[in-house]
Amino acid sequence: MLGSLFLSILSGHKRYAHITNLMSDRVNSELLGMSKVVSDDSARRGLKRLMKKWE
């Protein structure tokens, strides 16, 4: 999940919805050693869980 967010930021995206565009791009994810890119919904849920653990 963090890899997908990192890749999205490196690609210049500013919204969760743009992560979906990365799902079809295999080249950049392979450069980071990622086997898959999570969906925008999964990224939101994952960040929500991380924020709850930090509270």
PDB file of N, CA, C and O in Angstrom, chain B, residues numbered from 101:
ATOM      1  N   MET B 101       0.823  -1.173   0.000  1.00  0.00           N
ATOM      2  CA  MET B 101       0.000   0.000   0.000  1.00  0.00           C
ATOM      3  C   MET B 101       0.881   1.255   0.000  1.00  0.00           C
ATOM      4  O   MET B 101       0.626   2.199  -0.749  1.00  0.00           O
ATOM      5  N   LEU B 102       1.893   1.258   0.824  1.00  0.00           N
ATOM      6  CA  LEU B 102       2.772   2.428   0.866  1.00  0.00           C
ATOM      7  C   LEU B 102       3.544   2.610  -0.436  1.00  0.00           C
ATOM      8  O   LEU B 102       3.808   3.737  -0.856  1.00  0.00           O
ATOM      9  N   GLY B 103       3.904   1.506  -1.068  1.00  0.00           N
ATOM     10  CA  GLY B 103       4.585   1.583  -2.358  1.00  0.00           C
ATOM     11  C   GLY B 103       3.706   2.223  -3.421  1.00  0.00           C
ATOM     12  O   GLY B 103       4.183   3.006  -4.242  1.00  0.00           O
ATOM     13  N   SER B 104       2.418   1.887  -3.401  1.00  0.00           N
ATOM     14  CA  SER B 104       1.486   2.475  -4.365  1.00  0.00           C
ATOM     15  C   SER B 104       1.338   3.976  -4.134  1.00  0.00           C
ATOM     16  O   SER B 104       1.294   4.752  -5.089  1.00  0.00           O
ATOM     17  N   LEU B 105       1.261   4.383  -2.880  1.00  0.00           N
ATOM     18  CA  LEU B 105       1.173   5.815  -2.567  1.00  0.00           C
ATOM     19  C   LEU B 105       2.449   6.543  -2.974  1.00  0.00           C
ATOM     20  O   LEU B 105       2.399   7.647  -3.517  1.00  0.00           O
ATOM     21  N   PHE B 106       3.588   5.916  -2.709  1.00  0.00           N
ATOM     22  CA  PHE B 106       4.872   6.512  -3.078  1.00  0.00           C
ATOM     23  C   PHE B 106       4.976   6.674  -4.597  1.00  0.00           C
ATOM     24  O   PHE B 106       5.407   7.719  -5.084  1.00  0.00           O
ATOM     25  N   LEU B 107       4.582   5.643  -5.340  1.00  0.00           N
ATOM     26  CA  LEU B 107       4.608   5.701  -6.800  1.00  0.00           C
ATOM     27  C   LEU B 107       3.670   6.782  -7.321  1.00  0.00           C
ATOM     28  O   LEU B 107       3.993   7.474  -8.287  1.00  0.00           O
ATOM     29  N   SER B 108       2.520   6.929  -6.693  1.00  0.00           N
ATOM     30  CA  SER B 108       1.567   7.956  -7.091  1.00  0.00           C
ATOM     31  C   SER B 108       2.150   9.354  -6.886  1.00  0.00           C
ATOM     32  O   SER B 108       2.003  10.225  -7.743  1.00  0.00           O
ATOM     33  N   ILE B 109       2.802   9.560  -5.760  1.00  0.00           N
ATOM     34  CA  ILE B 109       3.421  10.860  -5.472  1.00  0.00           C
ATOM     35  C   ILE B 109       4.545  11.145  -6.466  1.00  0.00           C
ATOM     36  O   ILE B 109       4.667  12.264  -6.965  1.00  0.00           O
ATOM     37  N   LEU B 110       5.366  10.133  -6.753  1.00  0.00           N
ATOM     38  CA  LEU B 110       6.446  10.315  -7.726  1.00  0.00           C
ATOM     39  C   LEU B 110       5.923  10.625  -9.119  1.00  0.00           C
ATOM     40  O   LEU B 110       6.592  11.298  -9.903  1.00  0.00           O
ATOM     41  N   SER B 111       4.727  10.133  -9.428  1.00  0.00           N
ATOM     42  CA  SER B 111       4.121  10.379 -10.742  1.00  0.00           C
ATOM     43  C   SER B 111       3.430  11.737 -10.808  1.00  0.00           C
ATOM     44  O   SER B 111       2.928  12.123 -11.864  1.00  0.00           O
ATOM     45  N   GLY B 112       3.399  12.464  -9.696  1.00  0.00           N
ATOM     46  CA  GLY B 112       2.825  13.797  -9.687  1.00  0.00           C
ATOM     47  C   GLY B 112       1.337  13.843  -9.389  1.00  0.00           C
ATOM     48  O   GLY B 112       0.697  14.878  -9.570  1.00  0.00           O
ATOM     49  N   HIS B 113       0.783  12.725  -8.932  1.00  0.00           N
ATOM     50  CA  HIS B 113      -0.644  12.702  -8.621  1.00  0.00           C
ATOM     51  C   HIS B 113      -0.922  13.357  -7.278  1.00  0.00           C
ATOM     52  O   HIS B 113      -0.109  13.288  -6.357  1.00  0.00           O
ATOM     53  N   LYS B 114      -2.076  13.991  -7.183  1.00  0.00           N
ATOM     54  CA  LYS B 114      -2.437  14.693  -5.951  1.00  0.00           C
ATOM     55  C   LYS B 114      -3.727  14.183  -5.331  1.00  0.00           C
ATOM     56  O   LYS B 114      -4.157  14.687  -4.294  1.00  0.00           O
ATOM     57  N   ARG B 115      -4.354  13.180  -5.960  1.00  0.00           N
ATOM     58  CA  ARG B 115      -5.614  12.642  -5.448  1.00  0.00           C
ATOM     59  C   ARG B 115      -5.534  11.119  -5.416  1.00  0.00           C
ATOM     60  O   ARG B 115      -4.835  10.498  -6.217  1.00  0.00           O
ATOM     61  N   TYR B 116      -6.266  10.533  -4.470  1.00  0.00           N
ATOM     62  CA  TYR B 116      -6.303   9.070  -4.377  1.00  0.00           C
ATOM     63  C   TYR B 116      -6.826   8.442  -5.661  1.00  0.00           C
ATOM     64  O   TYR B 116      -6.354   7.381  -6.068  1.00  0.00           O
ATOM     65  N   ALA B 117      -7.780   9.077  -6.295  1.00  0.00           N
ATOM     66  CA  ALA B 117      -8.411   8.515  -7.494  1.00  0.00           C
ATOM     67  C   ALA B 117      -7.405   8.286  -8.621  1.00  0.00           C
ATOM     68  O   ALA B 117      -7.638   7.445  -9.490  1.00  0.00           O
ATOM     69  N   HIS B 118      -6.312   9.008  -8.620  1.00  0.00           N
ATOM     70  CA  HIS B 118      -5.315   8.862  -9.685  1.00  0.00           C
ATOM     71  C   HIS B 118      -4.483   7.591  -9.534  1.00  0.00           C
ATOM     72  O   HIS B 118      -3.792   7.193 -10.472  1.00  0.00           O
ATOM     73  N   ILE B 119      -4.540   6.951  -8.372  1.00  0.00           N
ATOM     74  CA  ILE B 119      -3.803   5.697  -8.176  1.00  0.00           C
ATOM     75  C   ILE B 119      -4.313   4.643  -9.153  1.00  0.00           C
ATOM     76  O   ILE B 119      -3.550   3.780  -9.585  1.00  0.00           O
ATOM     77  N   THR B 120      -5.592   4.707  -9.502  1.00  0.00           N
ATOM     78  CA  THR B 120      -6.179   3.748 -10.430  1.00  0.00           C
ATOM     79  C   THR B 120      -5.459   3.777 -11.773  1.00  0.00           C
ATOM     80  O   THR B 120      -5.342   2.740 -12.425  1.00  0.00           O
ATOM     81  N   ASN B 121      -4.980   4.928 -12.195  1.00  0.00           N
ATOM     82  CA  ASN B 121      -4.240   5.028 -13.459  1.00  0.00           C
ATOM     83  C   ASN B 121      -2.941   4.227 -13.424  1.00  0.00           C
ATOM     84  O   ASN B 121      -2.469   3.768 -14.463  1.00  0.00           O
ATOM     85  N   LEU B 122      -2.367   4.059 -12.245  1.00  0.00           N
ATOM     86  CA  LEU B 122      -1.100   3.343 -12.121  1.00  0.00           C
ATOM     87  C   LEU B 122      -1.272   1.834 -12.203  1.00  0.00           C
ATOM     88  O   LEU B 122      -0.301   1.114 -12.434  1.00  0.00           O
ATOM     89  N   MET B 123      -2.491   1.347 -12.017  1.00  0.00           N
ATOM     90  CA  MET B 123      -2.718  -0.097 -12.016  1.00  0.00           C
ATOM     91  C   MET B 123      -2.387  -0.730 -13.365  1.00  0.00           C
ATOM     92  O   MET B 123      -1.996  -1.897 -13.414  1.00  0.00           O
ATOM     93  N   SER B 124      -2.534   0.007 -14.449  1.00  0.00           N
ATOM     94  CA  SER B 124      -2.225  -0.539 -15.769  1.00  0.00           C
ATOM     95  C   SER B 124      -0.776  -0.285 -16.189  1.00  0.00           C
ATOM     96  O   SER B 124      -0.332  -0.816 -17.207  1.00  0.00           O
ATOM     97  N   ASP B 125      -0.042   0.507 -15.429  1.00  0.00           N
ATOM     98  CA  ASP B 125       1.353   0.828 -15.746  1.00  0.00           C
ATOM     99  C   ASP B 125       2.271  -0.152 -15.027  1.00  0.00           C
ATOM    100  O   ASP B 125       2.489  -0.023 -13.823  1.00  0.00           O
ATOM    101  N   ARG B 126       2.806  -1.118 -15.743  1.00  0.00           N
ATOM    102  CA  ARG B 126       3.656  -2.150 -15.144  1.00  0.00           C
ATOM    103  C   ARG B 126       5.122  -1.734 -15.047  1.00  0.00           C
ATOM    104  O   ARG B 126       5.851  -2.251 -14.200  1.00  0.00           O
ATOM    105  N   VAL B 127       5.561  -0.825 -15.886  1.00  0.00           N
ATOM    106  CA  VAL B 127       6.984  -0.477 -15.936  1.00  0.00           C
ATOM    107  C   VAL B 127       7.432   0.199 -14.645  1.00  0.00           C
ATOM    108  O   VAL B 127       8.411  -0.231 -14.036  1.00  0.00           O
ATOM    109  N   ASN B 128       6.741   1.237 -14.222  1.00  0.00           N
ATOM    110  CA  ASN B 128       7.165   1.975 -13.029  1.00  0.00           C
ATOM    111  C   ASN B 128       7.067   1.138 -11.765  1.00  0.00           C
ATOM    112  O   ASN B 128       7.932   1.229 -10.894  1.00  0.00           O
ATOM    113  N   SER B 129       6.026   0.328 -11.655  1.00  0.00           N
ATOM    114  CA  SER B 129       5.902  -0.506 -10.457  1.00  0.00           C
ATOM    115  C   SER B 129       7.005  -1.560 -10.408  1.00  0.00           C
ATOM    116  O   SER B 129       7.500  -1.887  -9.329  1.00  0.00           O
ATOM    117  N   GLU B 130       7.393  -2.092 -11.560  1.00  0.00           N
ATOM    118  CA  GLU B 130       8.485  -3.064 -11.585  1.00  0.00           C
ATOM    119  C   GLU B 130       9.823  -2.419 -11.242  1.00  0.00           C
ATOM    120  O   GLU B 130      10.690  -3.071 -10.660  1.00  0.00           O
ATOM    121  N   LEU B 131      10.002  -1.160 -11.591  1.00  0.00           N
ATOM    122  CA  LEU B 131      11.241  -0.467 -11.236  1.00  0.00           C
ATOM    123  C   LEU B 131      11.399  -0.334  -9.731  1.00  0.00           C
ATOM    124  O   LEU B 131      12.519  -0.319  -9.220  1.00  0.00           O
ATOM    125  N   LEU B 132      10.274  -0.237  -9.016  1.00  0.00           N
ATOM    126  CA  LEU B 132      10.310  -0.157  -7.551  1.00  0.00           C
ATOM    127  C   LEU B 132      10.241  -1.532  -6.897  1.00  0.00           C
ATOM    128  O   LEU B 132      10.231  -1.635  -5.671  1.00  0.00           O
ATOM    129  N   GLY B 133      10.194  -2.590  -7.709  1.00  0.00           N
ATOM    130  CA  GLY B 133      10.152  -3.940  -7.165  1.00  0.00           C
ATOM    131  C   GLY B 133       8.783  -4.352  -6.649  1.00  0.00           C
ATOM    132  O   GLY B 133       8.676  -5.241  -5.805  1.00  0.00           O
ATOM    133  N   MET B 134       7.743  -3.712  -7.151  1.00  0.00           N
ATOM    134  CA  MET B 134       6.386  -3.998  -6.698  1.00  0.00           C
ATOM    135  C   MET B 134       5.744  -5.019  -7.630  1.00  0.00           C
ATOM    136  O   MET B 134       5.910  -4.945  -8.847  1.00  0.00           O
ATOM    137  N   SER B 135       5.012  -5.971  -7.058  1.00  0.00           N
ATOM    138  CA  SER B 135       4.324  -6.965  -7.885  1.00  0.00           C
ATOM    139  C   SER B 135       2.936  -6.503  -8.295  1.00  0.00           C
ATOM    140  O   SER B 135       2.393  -6.982  -9.290  1.00  0.00           O
ATOM    141  N   LYS B 136       2.350  -5.569  -7.531  1.00  0.00           N
ATOM    142  CA  LYS B 136       1.042  -5.030  -7.885  1.00  0.00           C
ATOM    143  C   LYS B 136       0.857  -3.645  -7.275  1.00  0.00           C
ATOM    144  O   LYS B 136       1.592  -3.246  -6.371  1.00  0.00           O
ATOM    145  N   VAL B 137      -0.122  -2.931  -7.778  1.00  0.00           N
ATOM    146  CA  VAL B 137      -0.486  -1.608  -7.268  1.00  0.00           C
ATOM    147  C   VAL B 137      -1.888  -1.728  -6.679  1.00  0.00           C
ATOM    148  O   VAL B 137      -2.791  -2.267  -7.320  1.00  0.00           O
ATOM    149  N   VAL B 138      -2.067  -1.231  -5.468  1.00  0.00           N
ATOM    150  CA  VAL B 138      -3.382  -1.328  -4.832  1.00  0.00           C
ATOM    151  C   VAL B 138      -4.326  -0.283  -5.413  1.00  0.00           C
ATOM    152  O   VAL B 138      -3.889   0.695  -6.018  1.00  0.00           O
ATOM    153  N   SER B 139      -5.618  -0.501  -5.222  1.00  0.00           N
ATOM    154  CA  SER B 139      -6.618   0.449  -5.706  1.00  0.00           C
ATOM    155  C   SER B 139      -6.675   1.666  -4.790  1.00  0.00           C
ATOM    156  O   SER B 139      -6.111   1.663  -3.696  1.00  0.00           O
ATOM    157  N   ASP B 140      -7.357   2.694  -5.247  1.00  0.00           N
ATOM    158  CA  ASP B 140      -7.475   3.910  -4.436  1.00  0.00           C
ATOM    159  C   ASP B 140      -8.276   3.642  -3.160  1.00  0.00           C
ATOM    160  O   ASP B 140      -7.985   4.232  -2.120  1.00  0.00           O
ATOM    161  N   ASP B 141      -9.271   2.769  -3.222  1.00  0.00           N
ATOM    162  CA  ASP B 141     -10.045   2.433  -2.021  1.00  0.00           C
ATOM    163  C   ASP B 141      -9.192   1.711  -0.982  1.00  0.00           C
ATOM    164  O   ASP B 141      -9.299   1.980   0.215  1.00  0.00           O
ATOM    165  N   SER B 142      -8.358   0.808  -1.438  1.00  0.00           N
ATOM    166  CA  SER B 142      -7.465   0.092  -0.526  1.00  0.00           C
ATOM    167  C   SER B 142      -6.449   1.044   0.107  1.00  0.00           C
ATOM    168  O   SER B 142      -6.117   0.911   1.285  1.00  0.00           O
ATOM    169  N   ALA B 143      -5.967   1.985  -0.664  1.00  0.00           N
ATOM    170  CA  ALA B 143      -5.015   2.968  -0.131  1.00  0.00           C
ATOM    171  C   ALA B 143      -5.672   3.834   0.941  1.00  0.00           C
ATOM    172  O   ALA B 143      -5.056   4.124   1.967  1.00  0.00           O
ATOM    173  N   ARG B 144      -6.907   4.246   0.712  1.00  0.00           N
ATOM    174  CA  ARG B 144      -7.631   5.043   1.717  1.00  0.00           C
ATOM    175  C   ARG B 144      -7.829   4.262   3.007  1.00  0.00           C
ATOM    176  O   ARG B 144      -7.587   4.775   4.100  1.00  0.00           O
ATOM    177  N   ARG B 145      -8.277   3.005   2.867  1.00  0.00           N
ATOM    178  CA  ARG B 145      -8.504   2.180   4.059  1.00  0.00           C
ATOM    179  C   ARG B 145      -7.204   1.938   4.811  1.00  0.00           C
ATOM    180  O   ARG B 145      -7.183   1.985   6.041  1.00  0.00           O
ATOM    181  N   GLY B 146      -6.126   1.681   4.091  1.00  0.00           N
ATOM    182  CA  GLY B 146      -4.837   1.450   4.723  1.00  0.00           C
ATOM    183  C   GLY B 146      -4.326   2.665   5.472  1.00  0.00           C
ATOM    184  O   GLY B 146      -3.817   2.540   6.586  1.00  0.00           O
ATOM    185  N   LEU B 147      -4.456   3.839   4.872  1.00  0.00           N
ATOM    186  CA  LEU B 147      -4.017   5.062   5.553  1.00  0.00           C
ATOM    187  C   LEU B 147      -4.890   5.356   6.777  1.00  0.00           C
ATOM    188  O   LEU B 147      -4.402   5.849   7.794  1.00  0.00           O
ATOM    189  N   LYS B 148      -6.161   5.051   6.667  1.00  0.00           N
ATOM    190  CA  LYS B 148      -7.065   5.259   7.804  1.00  0.00           C
ATOM    191  C   LYS B 148      -6.641   4.385   8.986  1.00  0.00           C
ATOM    192  O   LYS B 148      -6.649   4.831  10.134  1.00  0.00           O
ATOM    193  N   ARG B 149      -6.269   3.131   8.691  1.00  0.00           N
ATOM    194  CA  ARG B 149      -5.804   2.227   9.757  1.00  0.00           C
ATOM    195  C   ARG B 149      -4.500   2.716  10.366  1.00  0.00           C
ATOM    196  O   ARG B 149      -4.321   2.665  11.583  1.00  0.00           O
ATOM    197  N   LEU B 150      -3.585   3.193   9.519  1.00  0.00           N
ATOM    198  CA  LEU B 150      -2.317   3.717  10.039  1.00  0.00           C
ATOM    199  C   LEU B 150      -2.538   4.920  10.947  1.00  0.00           C
ATOM    200  O   LEU B 150      -1.900   5.045  11.992  1.00  0.00           O
ATOM    201  N   MET B 151      -3.437   5.796  10.545  1.00  0.00           N
ATOM    202  CA  MET B 151      -3.693   6.994  11.355  1.00  0.00           C
ATOM    203  C   MET B 151      -4.324   6.633  12.693  1.00  0.00           C
ATOM    204  O   MET B 151      -4.032   7.275  13.702  1.00  0.00           O
ATOM    205  N   LYS B 152      -5.188   5.612  12.721  1.00  0.00           N
ATOM    206  CA  LYS B 152      -5.789   5.178  13.989  1.00  0.00           C
ATOM    207  C   LYS B 152      -4.751   4.610  14.936  1.00  0.00           C
ATOM    208  O   LYS B 152      -4.860   4.779  16.151  1.00  0.00           O
ATOM    209  N   LYS B 153      -3.735   3.933  14.389  1.00  0.00           N
ATOM    210  CA  LYS B 153      -2.685   3.366  15.255  1.00  0.00           C
ATOM    211  C   LYS B 153      -1.804   4.452  15.853  1.00  0.00           C
ATOM    212  O   LYS B 153      -1.248   4.266  16.935  1.00  0.00           O
ATOM    213  N   TRP B 154      -1.668   5.577  15.171  1.00  0.00           N
ATOM    214  CA  TRP B 154      -0.816   6.662  15.662  1.00  0.00           C
ATOM    215  C   TRP B 154      -1.520   7.526  16.698  1.00  0.00           C
ATOM    216  O   TRP B 154      -0.870   8.284  17.418  1.00  0.00           O
ATOM    217  N   GLU B 155      -2.839   7.421  16.779  1.00  0.00           N
ATOM    218  CA  GLU B 155      -3.585   8.273  17.731  1.00  0.00           C
ATOM    219  C   GLU B 155      -3.428   7.797  19.136  1.00  0.00           C
ATOM    220  O   GLU B 155      -3.986   8.394  20.056  1.00  0.00           O
TER     221      GLU B 155
END
